[in-house]
Structure formats: structure tokens, C-alpha cells
Amino acid sequence: MKTTKIVLSALTVGLTLVFVLPALGADEIDRGFFKWLYSKETERIYKNPISLEKLRKDPKSFLSLHVTLSLRFHRIEHGLTVPEFTPFDDSYLNFSVWDSKAALWEEEVVRDDFPFMFVPKDSPAAQDLVRLREFDVIEVYGRVESLFEDKPWFQVTDIWLRKKSELTTTLFSHIRLVEDMFAKGMYELTVGELNRILNYELSDDLGGMLFKRKGESLLALEKYSEAAVAFEKSNRLRPDDALVYRGWGRALAGVGKYDQSLWALEKSLVYRAKQPDVYAWKGYCRGKMTDQRIQDLSVDKDYLAETRPEDIRRREKKVREEYDPGRLEVTRRMRSRITRKVYEDILASYDLAILDCRKALFVLPSDAFASETLENIRSRRREFIKKYGPKKETPKPAKSASDSD
């Protein structure tokens, strides 16, 4: 009899799933137990914190789901209870938060906090809440109890303090001052203020942003070596920032490290495609690397290696007069180094540089730097072909009958 009841119960559940679920609307299946049962993301949502931005963007998909959020605490709010439309009344504490990775140094981000977090006053989580300080990094576990005015009203079950705040209102005022000076082109003052701020103990995201701003300021001042160091430090803290790689690549190009610059620029395009200035700088670096290869071929390295220290002045004169293709005609030795394969490789490198510039102009036809770089590379390519290209043989005139006699 027991076995029969179990079998009948199982059949009942199965028939319910087969016949009842299709009759429900899409909204009903997309919430509560049914979403938990059918969602492929359920395991990921339970185990890994989701961003507040994702919750705010699509609150309906999280209705009645338990999730973990990674946040920054703002403050305890007062008076935000709407018991007529939500389950929250005066028996709950209400508090506001930001996403844990929010750019709080921007005023509009600070104003856009999320105040719809509620925790029962008689719960252990409420005791954890009152111990928090502004800007503390926390994780909360709970669920979206209801939607009101298209906002997810969230009931918190647990609160964990992940990191005490290293941020202060004073620090934010300094950062806003930096942003204001940078926007006005006051780069020297920006670097000076940043040097003071960077002595604070900062989170990785904030430190990475400040080092990036320092690099951009130094880049504008044409202090390329210092800018490269600043961008490298920013990259250690924010290894997936396309703008850091872009600035780093430009700084490295400024100090003549074109191969490293090309690597950084290509990494920038990995994280953000269709950057016309990055394409143009790639073309610039490829062109410079090709020019450097031609220059290296113009120097007799064996002769330089054999030169004694006391012959340095003579060596310099010989290099200047015999091996510098920019001052005298190409020597027989240099021509012998540019084999057919080397010649084709150099042309291919110039062609890649031209292609990069054309990509930049395809994205932004008005890019002046890309246009100028493109014309310069084409000019150097033509000059290279003229000097080192295969010589066309002049056809000899046909012999006449009188010549044969």
C-alpha cells in the first residue's frame, strides 16, 4: 500500500509539471520556485555575488530569488517604508548601498545610491548593520521580496563585512579636485595633487584609476618615461582596462620602445574594439619598427665590433660617411644585405602599418593623426622601393640588317 501511494504521488507531481506549467504565463514561470527549478544560472547566482548594476537593470528576473550582492555601505535611511505596496514597515531597518566597484569619486555616482535594502530589526543582521561605517565593503544575502515603481525591494538575511573602508570624505574631495584640474588642462597641478593622494592606502580599483589619471597627465606634458611607469602601475591594479593599455602604448612609443608599445596597443583592442587612435598608433609603431630595421641593415656591425677603442672617432666618421643611407648613396655592402626575402618582409611590414592606419580612418575618417601617419608611411615605402627594389632592365634596340653586315 505504501509503495502504491509513493508511485501515485510521483505520477501526480509528474503530471502537474507536464500539464500545469505550460498553462502558466511566462511571468509566472520566470519567478519563484519555478525559476529556481528551471534556471541554468541558479547555481552561479547562489555561489557567486552578482553586481548591483545587474540587479537594477533587470529586477524582474530576480524576483523571489535568493542572491548574494557585493556592495559598499552608504548609510541607514529613515522614512523609506511603503507598507501599502511592499511587505516592509517600521519593523525593518532601511539602508542604502553602492555597488562594490562603483566609481565613487564621481559625484553623479555618489548621488545614485540604492536605498531599497531592508533588514528586520530583531535579526542578527540588524546588529551587523549598525556596526558598519560608510564605504565599508560588504556582501549581503537575501532576496527581492517585491517590485514597486520598477525598483527591486530587497530583504537582507545576512551581512558580512569583507573589508573596512579605506575611503574618507576628505579623500573624495581631493580626488574631485584632481578631476577638475585635469579637465581644465592643469596637468602639472594634477600630477602634484595625485602624488599626495597616492600616499593613502587605496583599493585596487581606486589606485588603478588614479595612476591612470597620472599617466594621462604626464602624457599630456610629454614626459613619456614617467607616464609609462604610471600606466604600468595602473595596469598591475586594473589589468583589464583598455584605456590603461592605450595610454601605456602611447607612452612607450614616446620613448622609442615600439615593439612593447605595439603589444600594449593590441591588448587595448582586446578589451575595447574600434578605437581609431589605437589603430593609428599601431600603424605609427609598425612604420617606426620597419624604419629601424632598415637603419640596422645600414650599419656594418662586424666592422664596429672589430674597431678598437682608440679608433672610436674614426669609426664614427666611417659610419657617418659610409653606412648612413640618409646622407650618402646606398653602398654595395648594404645592398647585399637586403636579400629578396628581407626586401619582401620590409614591404609586408609597411603594408601592415598602412592597413592599421586605414582601419583608423574607416572608424573615424576625420582622424588627422591617422591621415598624416598613413601618408608618411606610404612615402617611406615608395622611397624604399626606389632605392632597393629590383632594377628594370632597359630593353636593347633591335639590330638592323645593316648592323649585321
PESUL-V193004 format. One record per pair of residues at least 12 apart in sequence whose ideal C-beta (glycine too) atoms are under 7 Angstrom apart, sorted by the first residue. I is the first residue (numbers start at 1). J is the second residue. Records with the same first field share a line. If there is no record, write none. Layout:
I: J ; J
This chain:
30: 61
31: 63 ; 64
32: 64
35: 65
36: 65
45: 65 ; 67
46: 66
49: 68 ; 69 ; 70 ; 139
50: 67 ; 69
51: 70 ; 99
52: 69 ; 71 ; 97 ; 99 ; 114
53: 99
55: 69 ; 152
56: 114
59: 144 ; 147 ; 151 ; 152
60: 147
62: 144 ; 152
63: 144 ; 147
64: 143 ; 144
65: 143 ; 144
66: 141 ; 142 ; 143
67: 143
68: 139 ; 141
69: 139 ; 140
70: 100 ; 139
71: 97 ; 98 ; 99 ; 100 ; 138 ; 140
72: 97 ; 98 ; 100 ; 102 ; 135 ; 136 ; 137
73: 97 ; 132 ; 134 ; 135 ; 136 ; 138
74: 96 ; 97 ; 98 ; 113 ; 134
75: 95 ; 96 ; 134
76: 93 ; 95
77: 94 ; 95 ; 96 ; 115
80: 94 ; 115
81: 94
82: 148
85: 148
86: 146 ; 148 ; 153
87: 145 ; 146
88: 118 ; 153
91: 120 ; 121
92: 118 ; 119 ; 120 ; 121
93: 119 ; 121 ; 126 ; 129
94: 115 ; 117 ; 118
95: 117 ; 129
96: 113 ; 114 ; 115 ; 117
97: 113 ; 114 ; 117
98: 113 ; 114
100: 137
101: 205
104: 167 ; 172
105: 172 ; 175 ; 176 ; 179
107: 176
116: 151 ; 152 ; 153 ; 154
117: 154 ; 156
118: 153 ; 154 ; 155 ; 156
119: 156
125: 156 ; 157 ; 158 ; 159
128: 159
129: 159
132: 161
133: 165
134: 165
135: 165 ; 167
136: 161 ; 164 ; 165
137: 162 ; 163
138: 159 ; 160 ; 161 ; 162
139: 160 ; 162
140: 156 ; 158 ; 159
141: 157 ; 158
142: 154 ; 155 ; 156 ; 157
143: 155
166: 201 ; 202 ; 203
171: 200
174: 193 ; 197
175: 197
177: 193
178: 190 ; 193 ; 194 ; 197 ; 213
181: 193
182: 213 ; 217
187: 217 ; 220 ; 221
188: 221
190: 217
191: 214 ; 217 ; 218
194: 210 ; 213 ; 214
197: 210
198: 210
204: 237
205: 238
207: 237
208: 234 ; 237 ; 238 ; 241
211: 230 ; 233 ; 234 ; 237
212: 231 ; 234 ; 241 ; 243 ; 244 ; 247
214: 230
215: 227 ; 230 ; 231 ; 234 ; 247 ; 251
216: 247
218: 230
219: 247 ; 250 ; 251
224: 251 ; 254 ; 255
225: 255
227: 251
228: 248 ; 251 ; 252 ; 255
231: 244 ; 247 ; 248 ; 251
232: 248
235: 248
240: 271
242: 268 ; 271 ; 272
245: 264 ; 265 ; 267 ; 268 ; 271
246: 265 ; 268 ; 275 ; 278
248: 264
249: 261 ; 264 ; 265 ; 268 ; 281
250: 281
252: 264
253: 281 ; 284 ; 285
258: 285 ; 288 ; 289
259: 289
261: 285
262: 282 ; 285 ; 286
265: 278 ; 281 ; 282 ; 285
274: 363
276: 360 ; 363 ; 364 ; 367 ; 370
279: 356 ; 359 ; 360 ; 363
280: 357 ; 360 ; 367 ; 369 ; 370 ; 373
282: 356
283: 353 ; 354 ; 356 ; 357 ; 373 ; 374 ; 377
284: 373
286: 349 ; 352 ; 353 ; 356
287: 350 ; 353 ; 373 ; 377 ; 380
289: 349
290: 346 ; 349 ; 350 ; 353
291: 380
293: 346
294: 346 ; 384
297: 334 ; 337 ; 338
298: 323 ; 324 ; 325 ; 334
299: 319 ; 323
300: 323 ; 333
330: 387
338: 388
343: 388
346: 384
350: 377 ; 381
353: 377
354: 374 ; 377 ; 378
357: 370 ; 373 ; 374 ; 377
358: 374
